[in-house]
Amino acid sequence: MHRYIKGARSERELINTLYEKEYSVMRSAGSGVNSLSPDIIAFKSGKGFAFECKAWNKDRLAIEPDKFEVLKKWESNTGMDTMIAWRMNGKGWFFIKLDEMKKTPKSYSVTKKSALEINRRIGFMPGLDDMQ
């Protein structure tokens, strides 16, 4: 399956999950094309979250330094918790805080092993605790 189609489908899946939990959710226009904002923004009861979504079936997920810096700036400017939402085939969504990404010479990355150990999932995130 083409990466864009898989990614867009995964974003819609996360949007629907958040919507079902009564979050107000929006997908960024041009998501996946520009580097100006995260893919998804969700709000509930005055609390906002921003997600850069990745559907990647590999042992490591990497974000380009330019995109990572844009996400860090977004988090600083908005005060929103900004995370990488990694959808793993057969395992669902895992949420990685930007500070949990490791800097490498070419990117910021997290291993599947680390994401599984962190185990931040819907239902286990401060502010999203009502989600299951």
N, C-alpha and C positions, 0 to 999 in steps of 0.2 A: 504494500500500500504506500502511496506517495506520502512523504513525511508531513507535508502541509495538511493533507486531508486527515491523516491520523491525529495530528496535533489539534486541528480545529474541532474534530469530533470529541477529543478528550477534554478540551476547554468547555464545550457545550455540556458534557457530562458533569463536570465540576460545577458549572453555573447552575444546572438543574438541581444538583444535590444541595447547594447552598440555598437556592430558592425554596426548595421543599422544607428547609429549616427556617424559613421566614426571614431570610436575609434579602436586602435590596442589593441586586447584583448587576454589574455592567461589564461588558467586554469592550476593551479598547478598540477603537476604529484603527484599522491597519495593523492590528495585533499580528506579530510575527513578521512584519515588514519593517517597521521603524523601531528605533531604540529610545523613544521618548517617554514611554510609560509601561507599566506592567500589563500583562494580558487581561487580568480580571481584578476588579475592585468590588469588595463586599462590605456592606454596612448593616449594623443592627444595634439599636439602642445606643446610638452615639459612638460606637466603636467601629473603626474601619480596619480592613485587612487588604493588602495588595498581594497578588500572586503572579509570578512568572511561571507559566505552565510548561512542563516538558513531559512528553510521553516517549520514554526511551527505554528500550529493552537491552541495556548493556550493563556492565559491571561498574561503570563510572559515568557520572553526569558532569559535563563541563560547560561553563558559561564564559564567553569572551570577556576580556578585561573591560572593554568599552561598555558593554551591556551591564556588567556587574557594577561599574562606577555609576551608571545612570540609575540603577536600582537603589544603590546606597544613597545617592542624592535625593531620589524620590522619598525614601524612608525618612531622611533628615528633614526635608522640606514639609512633608505632610504629617509627620509624627505617627504614621500608620506602621504597624508591623508589616514588613515586606518580606515575603518568603518565596522560595522556589517550591512549587507544587510538582512533585515527581510522581507520575502515574507509572507503576510497574505492572506489567502484564501478570494477571492472576493474583496480585497482592493489593491492588488499589492505590490510593493516594498517600504519599508521605510528604511532610512539610519540613523544609530545611530553612532555618534562619540564615540570613546572609553571613553573619559572623561565624557560622558553622562550616562555611565553605573554606577549603584550603587553597592558598595561593600557590600556583605552580608557575614555571617560567612562561607558559603560554596561555594560562586560563585560571579560573577559580573552579574548583571541582569538589565533588563529594563521591565517595564510593557507595555502592549498593550496600555493602556490609555496614558502613557507618550510618546510612539512612535507616537501615533495619534496626540497628542498635539504638539510635535516637528514638525511633518509633513514635514520632509525632504524627498522629493521624486524626482524622475527624473524630471528635469525641474525647481527645486527649490534649487539646490546646487551650491554654488560658484564654478566656474570652469566647471560645467556641465550645466550651464544655457541654453545652446543651445539645450539641450535635452528636449523633450516633452513627 
